[in-house]
Amino acid sequence: MIPWTGTGPGPIAPDGSAVEHYALLEPGGEPERIHGEIPAGASILELGAGAGRVTHRLLELGHPVVAVDESPEMLAKIRGAETVCSPIQSLALGRRFDLVLLMSFLIETPDDELRRAFLRTCRAHVADDGLVILQRQPPEWYDTIEGWEREVPGKGTVRMTELSRPAPGLLSATMEYVIGDRRWTHSFTTKRLDDDFFAAELRAAGLEMSGFVAGDRGWVRARPVTA
């Protein structure tokens, strides 16, 4: 099983993400999709915010954002949001938000106890009438994904390599990013989250699966269970 590690120029976050590479990334419509799910001006807790790829656009759309990441180098790239340097699993702000956001497939950690801690953090920080949005790969993605390479105009080359399936439901791979003479890698193992399994994990944390954002099974909605 590949651990979550990274290589390349500049600081590397604890999950293997390269700070300088993440600072170059731009949103691909995710903030607008999130904005469409919540009221104007709704407060957002963004868990695993990274270098602010999504954060900055959410601020532009009128949402106050608290951005959480365990990498101080990532948070140093964020402007305009309140930032908190903390692991997700031990976060305890004593505040609740209209939306708790957990993206970048962090929920697919193969560590079941860590995933459950992530979900408990989501529940502890979402308002009783609020919403949690979690990003995963659709379960069927695990059945067909193979290595690939693509050129991104003006952004260099992106590759997924070293794919393996170390156990049922697990996928290990390495992402490679090349821009000019700079090269970063990010190796990881993720766990397939089938709908029934994920719904049970959510219920154990006091959350209820409530459908998908824009019908996309990679974007899961969850609501607090209050009764």
C-alpha positions in Angstrom: 0.0 0.0 0.0 1.4 3.4 -1.0 1.6 5.9 1.9 0.4 9.5 1.3 3.8 11.1 0.4 5.0 13.7 -2.0 8.2 15.0 -3.7 9.3 18.1 -5.5 10.5 21.7 -5.1 9.2 23.6 -2.1 7.4 22.5 1.0 5.3 19.3 1.1 2.2 19.1 3.3 1.7 16.2 5.7 -0.7 14.5 3.2 2.0 14.7 0.4 0.6 17.7 -1.4 3.2 20.1 -2.9 2.4 23.6 -1.7 3.9 25.4 -4.6 2.0 23.2 -7.1 -1.3 23.6 -5.3 -0.8 27.4 -5.3 -0.8 27.3 -9.1 -4.1 25.5 -9.4 -7.3 27.3 -10.3 -10.9 26.3 -9.6 -12.8 24.4 -12.2 -16.4 25.4 -11.4 -16.4 23.9 -7.9 -17.1 27.1 -6.0 -20.1 27.9 -8.2 -21.4 24.4 -7.7 -21.1 24.9 -3.9 -22.6 28.4 -4.0 -25.7 27.0 -5.7 -26.3 24.7 -2.8 -26.5 27.3 0.0 -28.1 30.6 0.7 -26.4 33.9 -0.2 -23.9 34.8 2.5 -23.9 31.4 4.1 -21.0 30.7 6.4 -18.5 28.0 5.3 -16.0 25.9 7.2 -13.6 24.5 4.6 -11.7 21.5 5.9 -8.5 20.7 4.0 -8.5 24.1 2.3 -5.0 23.8 0.9 -3.6 26.9 -0.8 -7.1 28.5 -1.3 -8.0 27.3 -4.8 -11.7 27.1 -3.8 -11.5 29.4 -0.9 -10.8 32.6 -2.8 -13.6 32.2 -5.2 -16.1 31.4 -2.4 -15.1 34.7 -0.8 -15.7 36.5 -4.1 -19.2 34.9 -4.1 -20.0 36.5 -0.8 -19.4 33.7 1.7 -17.4 34.2 4.9 -15.0 31.2 5.0 -12.9 29.7 7.8 -10.2 27.7 6.0 -8.6 24.8 7.9 -5.4 23.0 7.0 -2.7 21.3 8.9 0.0 22.8 6.6 1.0 26.4 7.7 2.7 26.8 4.3 -0.6 26.1 2.5 -2.5 28.5 4.7 0.1 31.2 4.1 -1.1 31.3 0.5 -4.7 32.2 1.5 -5.9 35.8 1.5 -9.1 37.2 2.9 -10.3 34.2 4.9 -9.9 33.3 8.6 -7.4 30.5 8.7 -6.9 27.8 11.3 -3.9 25.5 11.3 -5.1 22.1 12.6 -5.6 18.5 11.6 -9.2 18.0 10.7 -9.7 15.1 13.1 -8.8 17.2 16.2 -10.4 20.4 15.2 -12.6 21.9 17.9 -13.6 25.5 17.1 -16.7 25.6 19.3 -18.6 27.2 16.5 -21.1 26.0 13.9 -21.4 26.9 10.2 -24.1 26.8 7.5 -21.9 24.6 5.4 -19.0 22.3 6.2 -17.0 21.4 3.1 -14.6 18.5 2.8 -13.2 18.1 -0.7 -10.1 16.8 -2.4 -11.2 13.2 -1.8 -9.8 13.3 1.8 -12.8 11.3 2.9 -11.5 8.3 0.9 -8.6 7.7 3.3 -8.2 3.9 3.8 -7.9 4.5 7.5 -11.5 3.8 8.7 -10.9 5.4 12.1 -9.5 8.6 10.6 -12.5 8.8 8.2 -14.9 8.5 11.1 -13.0 11.2 13.0 -13.3 13.5 9.9 -17.1 12.9 9.9 -17.4 13.6 13.6 -15.6 16.9 13.0 -18.1 17.7 10.2 -21.0 17.0 12.5 -19.6 19.0 15.4 -19.2 22.1 13.3 -22.3 22.1 11.1 -25.5 24.0 12.2 -28.5 21.8 12.9 -30.2 23.2 9.8 -26.9 23.2 7.9 -25.3 21.1 5.2 -22.2 19.1 4.7 -20.7 18.5 1.3 -18.1 15.8 0.8 -16.2 15.0 -2.4 -15.4 11.4 -3.3 -14.8 9.5 -6.4 -18.0 7.8 -7.7 -17.7 4.1 -6.6 -17.7 2.9 -10.2 -14.6 4.9 -10.9 -12.6 2.3 -9.0 -13.7 -0.4 -11.5 -12.3 1.3 -14.6 -9.6 3.7 -13.8 -6.2 3.1 -15.5 -3.1 5.2 -15.8 -3.3 8.3 -18.0 -1.4 11.3 -19.2 -2.6 14.7 -20.5 -1.2 18.0 -21.4 -2.9 21.0 -19.8 -2.4 24.1 -22.0 -0.2 26.6 -20.1 0.0 24.2 -17.1 2.3 21.4 -18.2 1.8 17.6 -18.0 -0.2 15.6 -15.6 0.1 11.8 -15.2 -1.4 9.1 -13.1 1.0 6.2 -12.8 2.0 3.2 -10.6 -1.6 2.1 -10.2 -2.2 -1.0 -8.1 -5.1 -2.5 -6.1 -3.5 -3.7 -2.9 -6.8 -5.1 -1.5 -10.4 -5.2 -2.5 -11.8 -1.6 -2.6 -8.4 0.0 -2.4 -6.5 1.9 -5.1 -2.9 3.1 -4.9 -1.4 5.5 -7.4 1.0 8.3 -8.0 0.2 11.6 -9.6 3.0 13.4 -11.4 2.9 17.1 -12.3 5.5 18.6 -14.6 5.6 22.3 -15.4 8.8 23.5 -17.2 11.7 22.1 -15.2 9.7 21.6 -12.1 8.3 18.1 -11.2 6.1 17.1 -8.3 4.7 13.7 -7.3 1.9 12.8 -4.9 1.5 9.1 -4.0 -1.6 7.9 -2.2 -4.0 5.0 -1.4 -7.7 5.6 -1.4 -10.7 3.5 -0.4 -13.9 3.0 -2.5 -16.9 4.3 -0.6 -20.0 2.6 -1.9 -23.3 4.4 -1.2 -24.6 2.0 1.5 -21.2 1.9 3.3 -20.9 5.6 3.1 -24.4 6.2 4.3 -23.7 3.9 7.3 -20.5 5.8 8.1 -22.4 9.1 8.0 -25.2 7.8 10.3 -22.7 6.7 12.8 -21.4 10.3 12.9 -24.9 11.8 13.3 -25.3 12.7 9.6 -27.8 11.5 7.0 -27.0 11.2 3.3 -29.4 13.5 1.4 -28.5 13.1 -2.2 -25.9 14.4 -4.6 -24.9 17.9 -5.8 -26.2 18.5 -9.3 -26.8 14.7 -9.6 -23.1 14.0 -9.4 -22.4 11.0 -7.3 -18.9 12.3 -6.6 -20.4 15.1 -4.5 -22.3 13.8 -1.5 -24.8 16.0 0.5 -25.3 15.2 4.2 -27.6 16.7 6.8 -27.4 16.6 10.6 -29.6 14.1 12.3 -31.3 16.1 15.1 -34.0 13.8 16.4 
